[in-house]
């Protein structure tokens, strides 16, 4: 496999040397975490909303705001570029990740030009690399199929993720049957799983003090019958509040608006719900107690970015994304996929269904806790699964 590495900066494009890479022997070397981060070529503008997120994260981590800015300034331009590449046909994005003040994107052969153009359009500073590996959609299918296999075998309480660079499915179990039983079930499936040819299953038993639970049962971020609403969404002239599928109780009103029908993504295996509201509503959501923002854009997260949330139990909090396209099965609940995982637990019961965001960009809808991570459903799944789009302003 040939690997091109393109350095795309703000107003700058340079092409590095062509490297010949053995895909079987060098998967780990293609991991963007191993790529030295380039220096920024410009100072990115910081909106008031982004600064609020930086300040919240700095306070929670005990570090200076300047350090947070060095780590995350430019991630919004990077996310805009990744959104553009993801919209191209052919499932071209293998992995996009942010780290050390810069972004990197791995694309399938033939996708480099689109990634390069997207970076220039968005003014993003990022590395573009080509890897002949499954795209994000195919990776999500790998995770979904393994999770389905485990659930069909009677496993409850687990999480599944797939590392495309090491070709490894990672499974963590939280309840009976135990990890040995799960490994036995998955071994029979490993040799013939989709086109990704996944050949390694690594099953890890969670520590005894870890568990996996969802929270129990107009503006985004307001109370929703024991849960939290996320973002205002619409379908034609009809307006809805988005929240989590497992928030089963439908309130009679939401933030003063009358509520009628509620629809969840039942068949798809995703923790998403839309609930019809009377009237039309603005793109406003609560990001902290007594404070509101307007959604200006929406899209799926990448590994490494700073993301923040709001829930009616714990309020505001921020962390970094450590995983995308996870599947999880909470005990006594169906399988939920399309999850992004965070670098810690920021949430408690009652936060389910709440908004995840960065600045004024909507990222997802809170689902629950899986092991040592808070997890949320990616916002980009809403149009295809529930036929709605996020209201922006």
N, C-alpha and C positions, 0 to 999 in steps of 0.2 A: 504494500500500500504506500502511495506517495502522500506525504503530509506537507502542506503549505502552511506557513505561519505568516500571517499578514498583520502588521502593526497599523492600526487605524486610530489616529488621534484627532483632536479638534483642529480642523483645517490642515491635517497632515496625513498623507498615506505613504507608507514605505513598505516594500516587499522584502522579507528576509530571504535567506538562502533556502533552497530546496533541500529537504531532508528525506532520505529513504528510510522508512520505518517498517519493521517486521511486526504486523499486528498481533501475532501470537505471543511474541516475546516482549513487546513494549507497550502493552495496554496501560500499565501503571504510569509509564513515562508521559502518556498523553493526558493524564489527569491535570486539569487546569490548576489545581492546588499546588502542583509541582512547578508551574511556570512562573519565573520571576516577574513580579509586577512592574510595569514601566512607570516612569515618573509622569505626573500629570503635565500636560502642555499648556493648561490654562486654568484660571480660577473660575469655578462654576458658580452661577448665581444661586443663592440660597433663599428660598421663600420663607415667609414667617412660619408657615405650617411645618416646613422641614426643620427650621431652627427649634421649634417646640419639641419635635421628635428627638432631635439631637440632645436637647437639654434634659428630656425625660430619661433617655438612655444613659447619659453621663451621670445623672444623679443615682440611678439604680446600680451602675457599675462602679461608682466611686472614682471616676476618671474625669479629666477636664473636657469641656466642650470642644476645645481646640483639637484634642486627640480624636474625638468622635468625628469632627469635620474632616480631618485628614483621612480617616478610615472610610467615610461614606459619601463625601461630596463627589458628585458625578454619577451616583447610582441611578438617579432618575432619568438622566439622558441614556444611560446604559439600558435600563428597562424599556424605554421607548424604542430603542434600536432592536432589542430582542423581540418585542411585540411585533415589529414590522417583519422580522425574519420568520417568526412563527406563523404569520398569516400567509406566507408563500406556500404553494402546493408542494406535496411530496414528503411531508414530515421530515424536513431537512435539519432541524435542530437536534443535535445529539445531547448536548449539555451546555447550559449557560450558567456562569457562576461569577460572583463578585468577591474580591478579596484583596486586602492590602492597598486599598485606594484605587483599584482598577478592575475592569471586567474582562472576561474572556468568554468566547463562544466557540464550541466545537460544532461543525456542520458536516453533513454528509457530502460526498463528492458531488460537485456541481452546485453547491450552495454558497461557495465563498463570495462570488460576485454580489449576490443578494445581501449577504451579511456586510460586505464592505460598503455597499451603497446605503444600507440602513444606518450604519455607524456615521457616515458622513452627514446624512439627512438629519439625524438626531443630535449631532455634535457630540458623539460619545467617544470616549477614549477606551479602546478595547483591542484585545488580541483576537484574531480570527484564525482558527485552525481547522483543518479538514481531517476527519476520522471516518473510516469505513465501518461504522458501527450502527446499531439500530437507533432510530429517531425517538423522540420523546413519546410519541403516540404508541409506538411498538413497545417501548419500555413499560409504559403504563399497562399495556395488555399483558405483559409478562407478570407483573405484580398482581393484577386482577385474577389471572388464571391460577397462580399459586395460592392466593388467598381463598379462591373458590374451592380448590382441592382440599385445603385444610378444613374449611368449614364443612364441606360435605362428609369429611371423615369424622366429624364430631368435635373438632377442636374449637374452643371458644376462649376468647381473651388472648389475642395475639396481634402482632404487627408485622408487616412484610414490606421490604424495600428491595430495590435492585440497583447494584452498582455496575453500570455499563462498562466501566473501564477495567474492572477485574472480573467481569462476567460472573458475578456472584449474587445469588438471592440470599438476603439476610432475613431470618425469621426469629422473632423473640416471642416466647410463650409466657403467659401470665396465669394459666389455669390448667386443669386436667383436660385432655390427656397431656402428659408432660412432653418435654422437648424430644426425648428419645422416640416417642410415638409419632410426633410430628415429622421427625427426620426420616423415619421408616416410610411414612406415607409419601413424602416428597421425593424420596430416592427413586421410586418407581416412575415418577413423572419427568424427572430431570432430563432424560435422554431425548425426549421428543417434544419439547415445549416450544411451540410457535417457530418462527424463523430465527429467533435470536440464539438458538442452540445453547441455552444455559446449561452448564455442566457441573456447577458447584453449588451446593446448598449448605449454608452455614447457619446452624440453629443454635441460638444462645438463650439460656435460661435467665430470665430477669431476676434481679435481686429481690429478696423477700419483701422489702419495704416499697417496692415499686408495684403499681397497679395500673389498670386501664379502665377509665370510667368516663362516660359523657356527663355533662351537667344535666340535672333533671329538667323533667319538664318545668303629616307625619313626617317624623325624622328618623333616620337610622340611629341605632344606639340606645333606643328607649326600651322600657320594660315590655316583655311579651309573655304574659302568663307563666311566670317562673323562669323565663329565658330572657334573651336580649334580641331585639331586632338588629338587622345589619344595615342594609342600604335600600333606598327606595329604587324599585325597578318598574319597568313598564312594558306593556305589550299593546301596541297601537295607542288607543286613548285610555286604556285601563292601567291603573297604578296598583302596585303591590309593595308590601314589605317583605324582604328576603330574610330568611332565618334558617335554622337547622331542621332537618327532617325529623329528628328524634324529639323535637319540641312538639308533643302531640296535642296539647291543649290549645285550642284556638280561643283567643280572648274576644269579648264582645266589641271592644274598641281597642285601637292602638294609637297612642299619642293623640287622643281626641277624635280620630277618624273612625267611622263605623266600619266593621269588618264583616265580610260575607264569606265567600268560599276560600278554602285553603287546599293547595295542591303540593304534593311532595314528589321527589324523584324516586318513586317506589321501585320501578323495574331496573333502574340503572345502577343501584348500589352506591349512591352518593348521598351525603348528609345535607341535602338541600330542600328547601321549602319556600313557596311563595304564598302569601296570603293577601287576598284582594282587599283594597281599601276604597272607601267612597271618595269621590273627588279626585283632583290632581294635586301633586305634591312636588316640592322642590328637591334638589339634589343635596340636601343637608343631612349631616349625621353628627352625632355627639362623639367627640374624640376624648373628652375629659369631663369631669364634673362641671356643669355650667358652661361648657365651651363647645362650640360647634364649628364645623368646616363644610365647605361645598366640594362635592366630588367633581374633579375636573377631568379625570381619566380613569380607566380601569384596565387591569391585565394581570396575568399570572406572575408569581414571584420567581426568582432564581435563587440558587444556593448562595449564601453569603451576604445577602442584603439585610439592611436593618428594616424590621417591620414592627408595627405597633398595633395595639388592640384596645378596645373598650368593652367592658362588661358591667352589668348593673351590680354585680357582687364585688369585684375587685377594682373597678375603674380602669384607669389607663396604665399601660405598661409596654415596654419595648424589648426586643431581643433580636438575634440574628437567625436567619433561616438555615437549617442544617440538612433538610431533606425535602424533596418534592416527589410527587407520584407515589406516596405511601398508600398502603391499604391497612386497615385496622378492623378488628372485630372486638367490640366491647362485649363483655359478658351479658347475655340475654338481649342482645341487639343484633340486627343484620350486619353484613359486611359493608363497610364504607371505604371507598377508594377516592383517588384524586386529592389526597391530603398533602399539605405542606407541614413540615415539622419544625419546631422552634428549639433554640438552644437552652431551654429550661421550661419550667412550669410557671406560668404567669397567671393562671386562671383557676377558678373554683366553680362549683355548682351555681347555676344562675347566669353564668357568662355565655353559655351555649347560644349560638345563633348570632352573636355580636360581630361587629365589623373588625376586620384586619386591614391595615392600610399603611402607606408610607407617604407622608406629606398629604397631598390631596388626591392621591391615586389609590383606588380601591383594589385590594389584593385578594380578599377572601372572607369566608364566613366561619366563625368559630364552631368547632365540632366538640372537642373534649381534650382528654389527657391520654396519652399513650406512652407508658413507661415514664421516662424522664422528660418528656416533651409535651407542650401544648401543641395541638394540631388543628388546622383549619382547612376547609374545602376551598379549592382554588376558584376564584371568581369567574375565570374564563369558561367554566363549565355551564354557567347559567343559560346562555342563549340556546345551546344545543339540547339541554336536558329539560328546561322549563319554559323555553320560548320567550324569555324576557331579556331585556338589556338594562344595564345600570343607567339611571338618570344622571346626567352630568349637567354642569352649569358653568 
